[in-house]
Amino acid sequence: MELLETTFIAKYAKREDKLNCLENVSRKLDNLKFFITLLWEAKGLSANKYGQLSQKLSAAGKMTGKWLQLFKKETPAN
C-alpha cells in the first residue's frame, strides 16, 4: 500500500518535489523485491508465485527507472 501511495504522490507532486518522490518510489520497490525474495527463500512463497511476482516487480522497476531518467533529463541541473 505504501508503494502505491508513494507512486500516486509522485505522479501529482510539484516539479521541485518530484525527484525526491520518484527516488522514494524506487527505494520502496527495491525493498519490496528484497522482502519477496526473502519470503521465497524461507519457503513462504511457491516458486511459481515468486516467478510471477518477480516479473511484475521487474517491469515496475523498469517503468520507475525510465520515469526517473526522463525526469532527470528534462530537469536542468542546478
N, C-alpha and C positions, 0 to 999 in steps of 0.2 A: 504494500500500500504506500509506503514511504517513497518508493521508486516512482510509482505512478504520480503521486502528489508532486514530487520534485520535478518530474518531466512536465507536468501541467504548468507549474510555476515558471519553469524555464521558457516554455512556449510564449507566455504572456509577459515575461519580465521586460523591464526597460532595458534599452541597449547597454547602459552602463552597468547593469546588474547581470546581464545575460551570460557573460563568460563564467562568472563565479557559479551561476546556476547550472550551466552545462557541465562544468567540471564536477560539480556535486552529483549530477545525474550519472556521470561516468564512474565516479567513485562508488556510488551505491550499486550500480550494475556490476562492477568488479567484485564487490563484497558478496552480492547475491550469487554470482558464478562460483566464488570460492566456497560458500556455505553449501551450495548444491553439490559440489564435488565432495566435500566432507561427508555429507549425508549419504551419497552413493558409496563412498569408501567404507562407511560404517555399516553398510548393507541396509540402510534405511530407505533405499530407493532402488528399484529394479534397474537393470542395465537398459532396458527398453525406454522406461520413463526418463532416465538420465540422458539418454541419447536425444530424445525428443526435446527435453528442456534445454540441453546444451546447444542444439541447433537454433532454437528460438532466441536464446540469450546471445548467441554469437551474432545472429542477424541484428538484434537490437544494439549490440555493441558496435557493429559496423555503421549502423544508421547514426548512432550517437557520435561516433568518431567523425563521420562526414559532416555532421551538423557543426561540430566543434571546428573542424578545418575550414568550413565555409565561413563561419562567423569570424574566425581569426583572419582569414583572407580579406574579408570585407571591412574589417576594423583596422584602421591605421594604428601602428604602434606609437605610443607616447614617448 
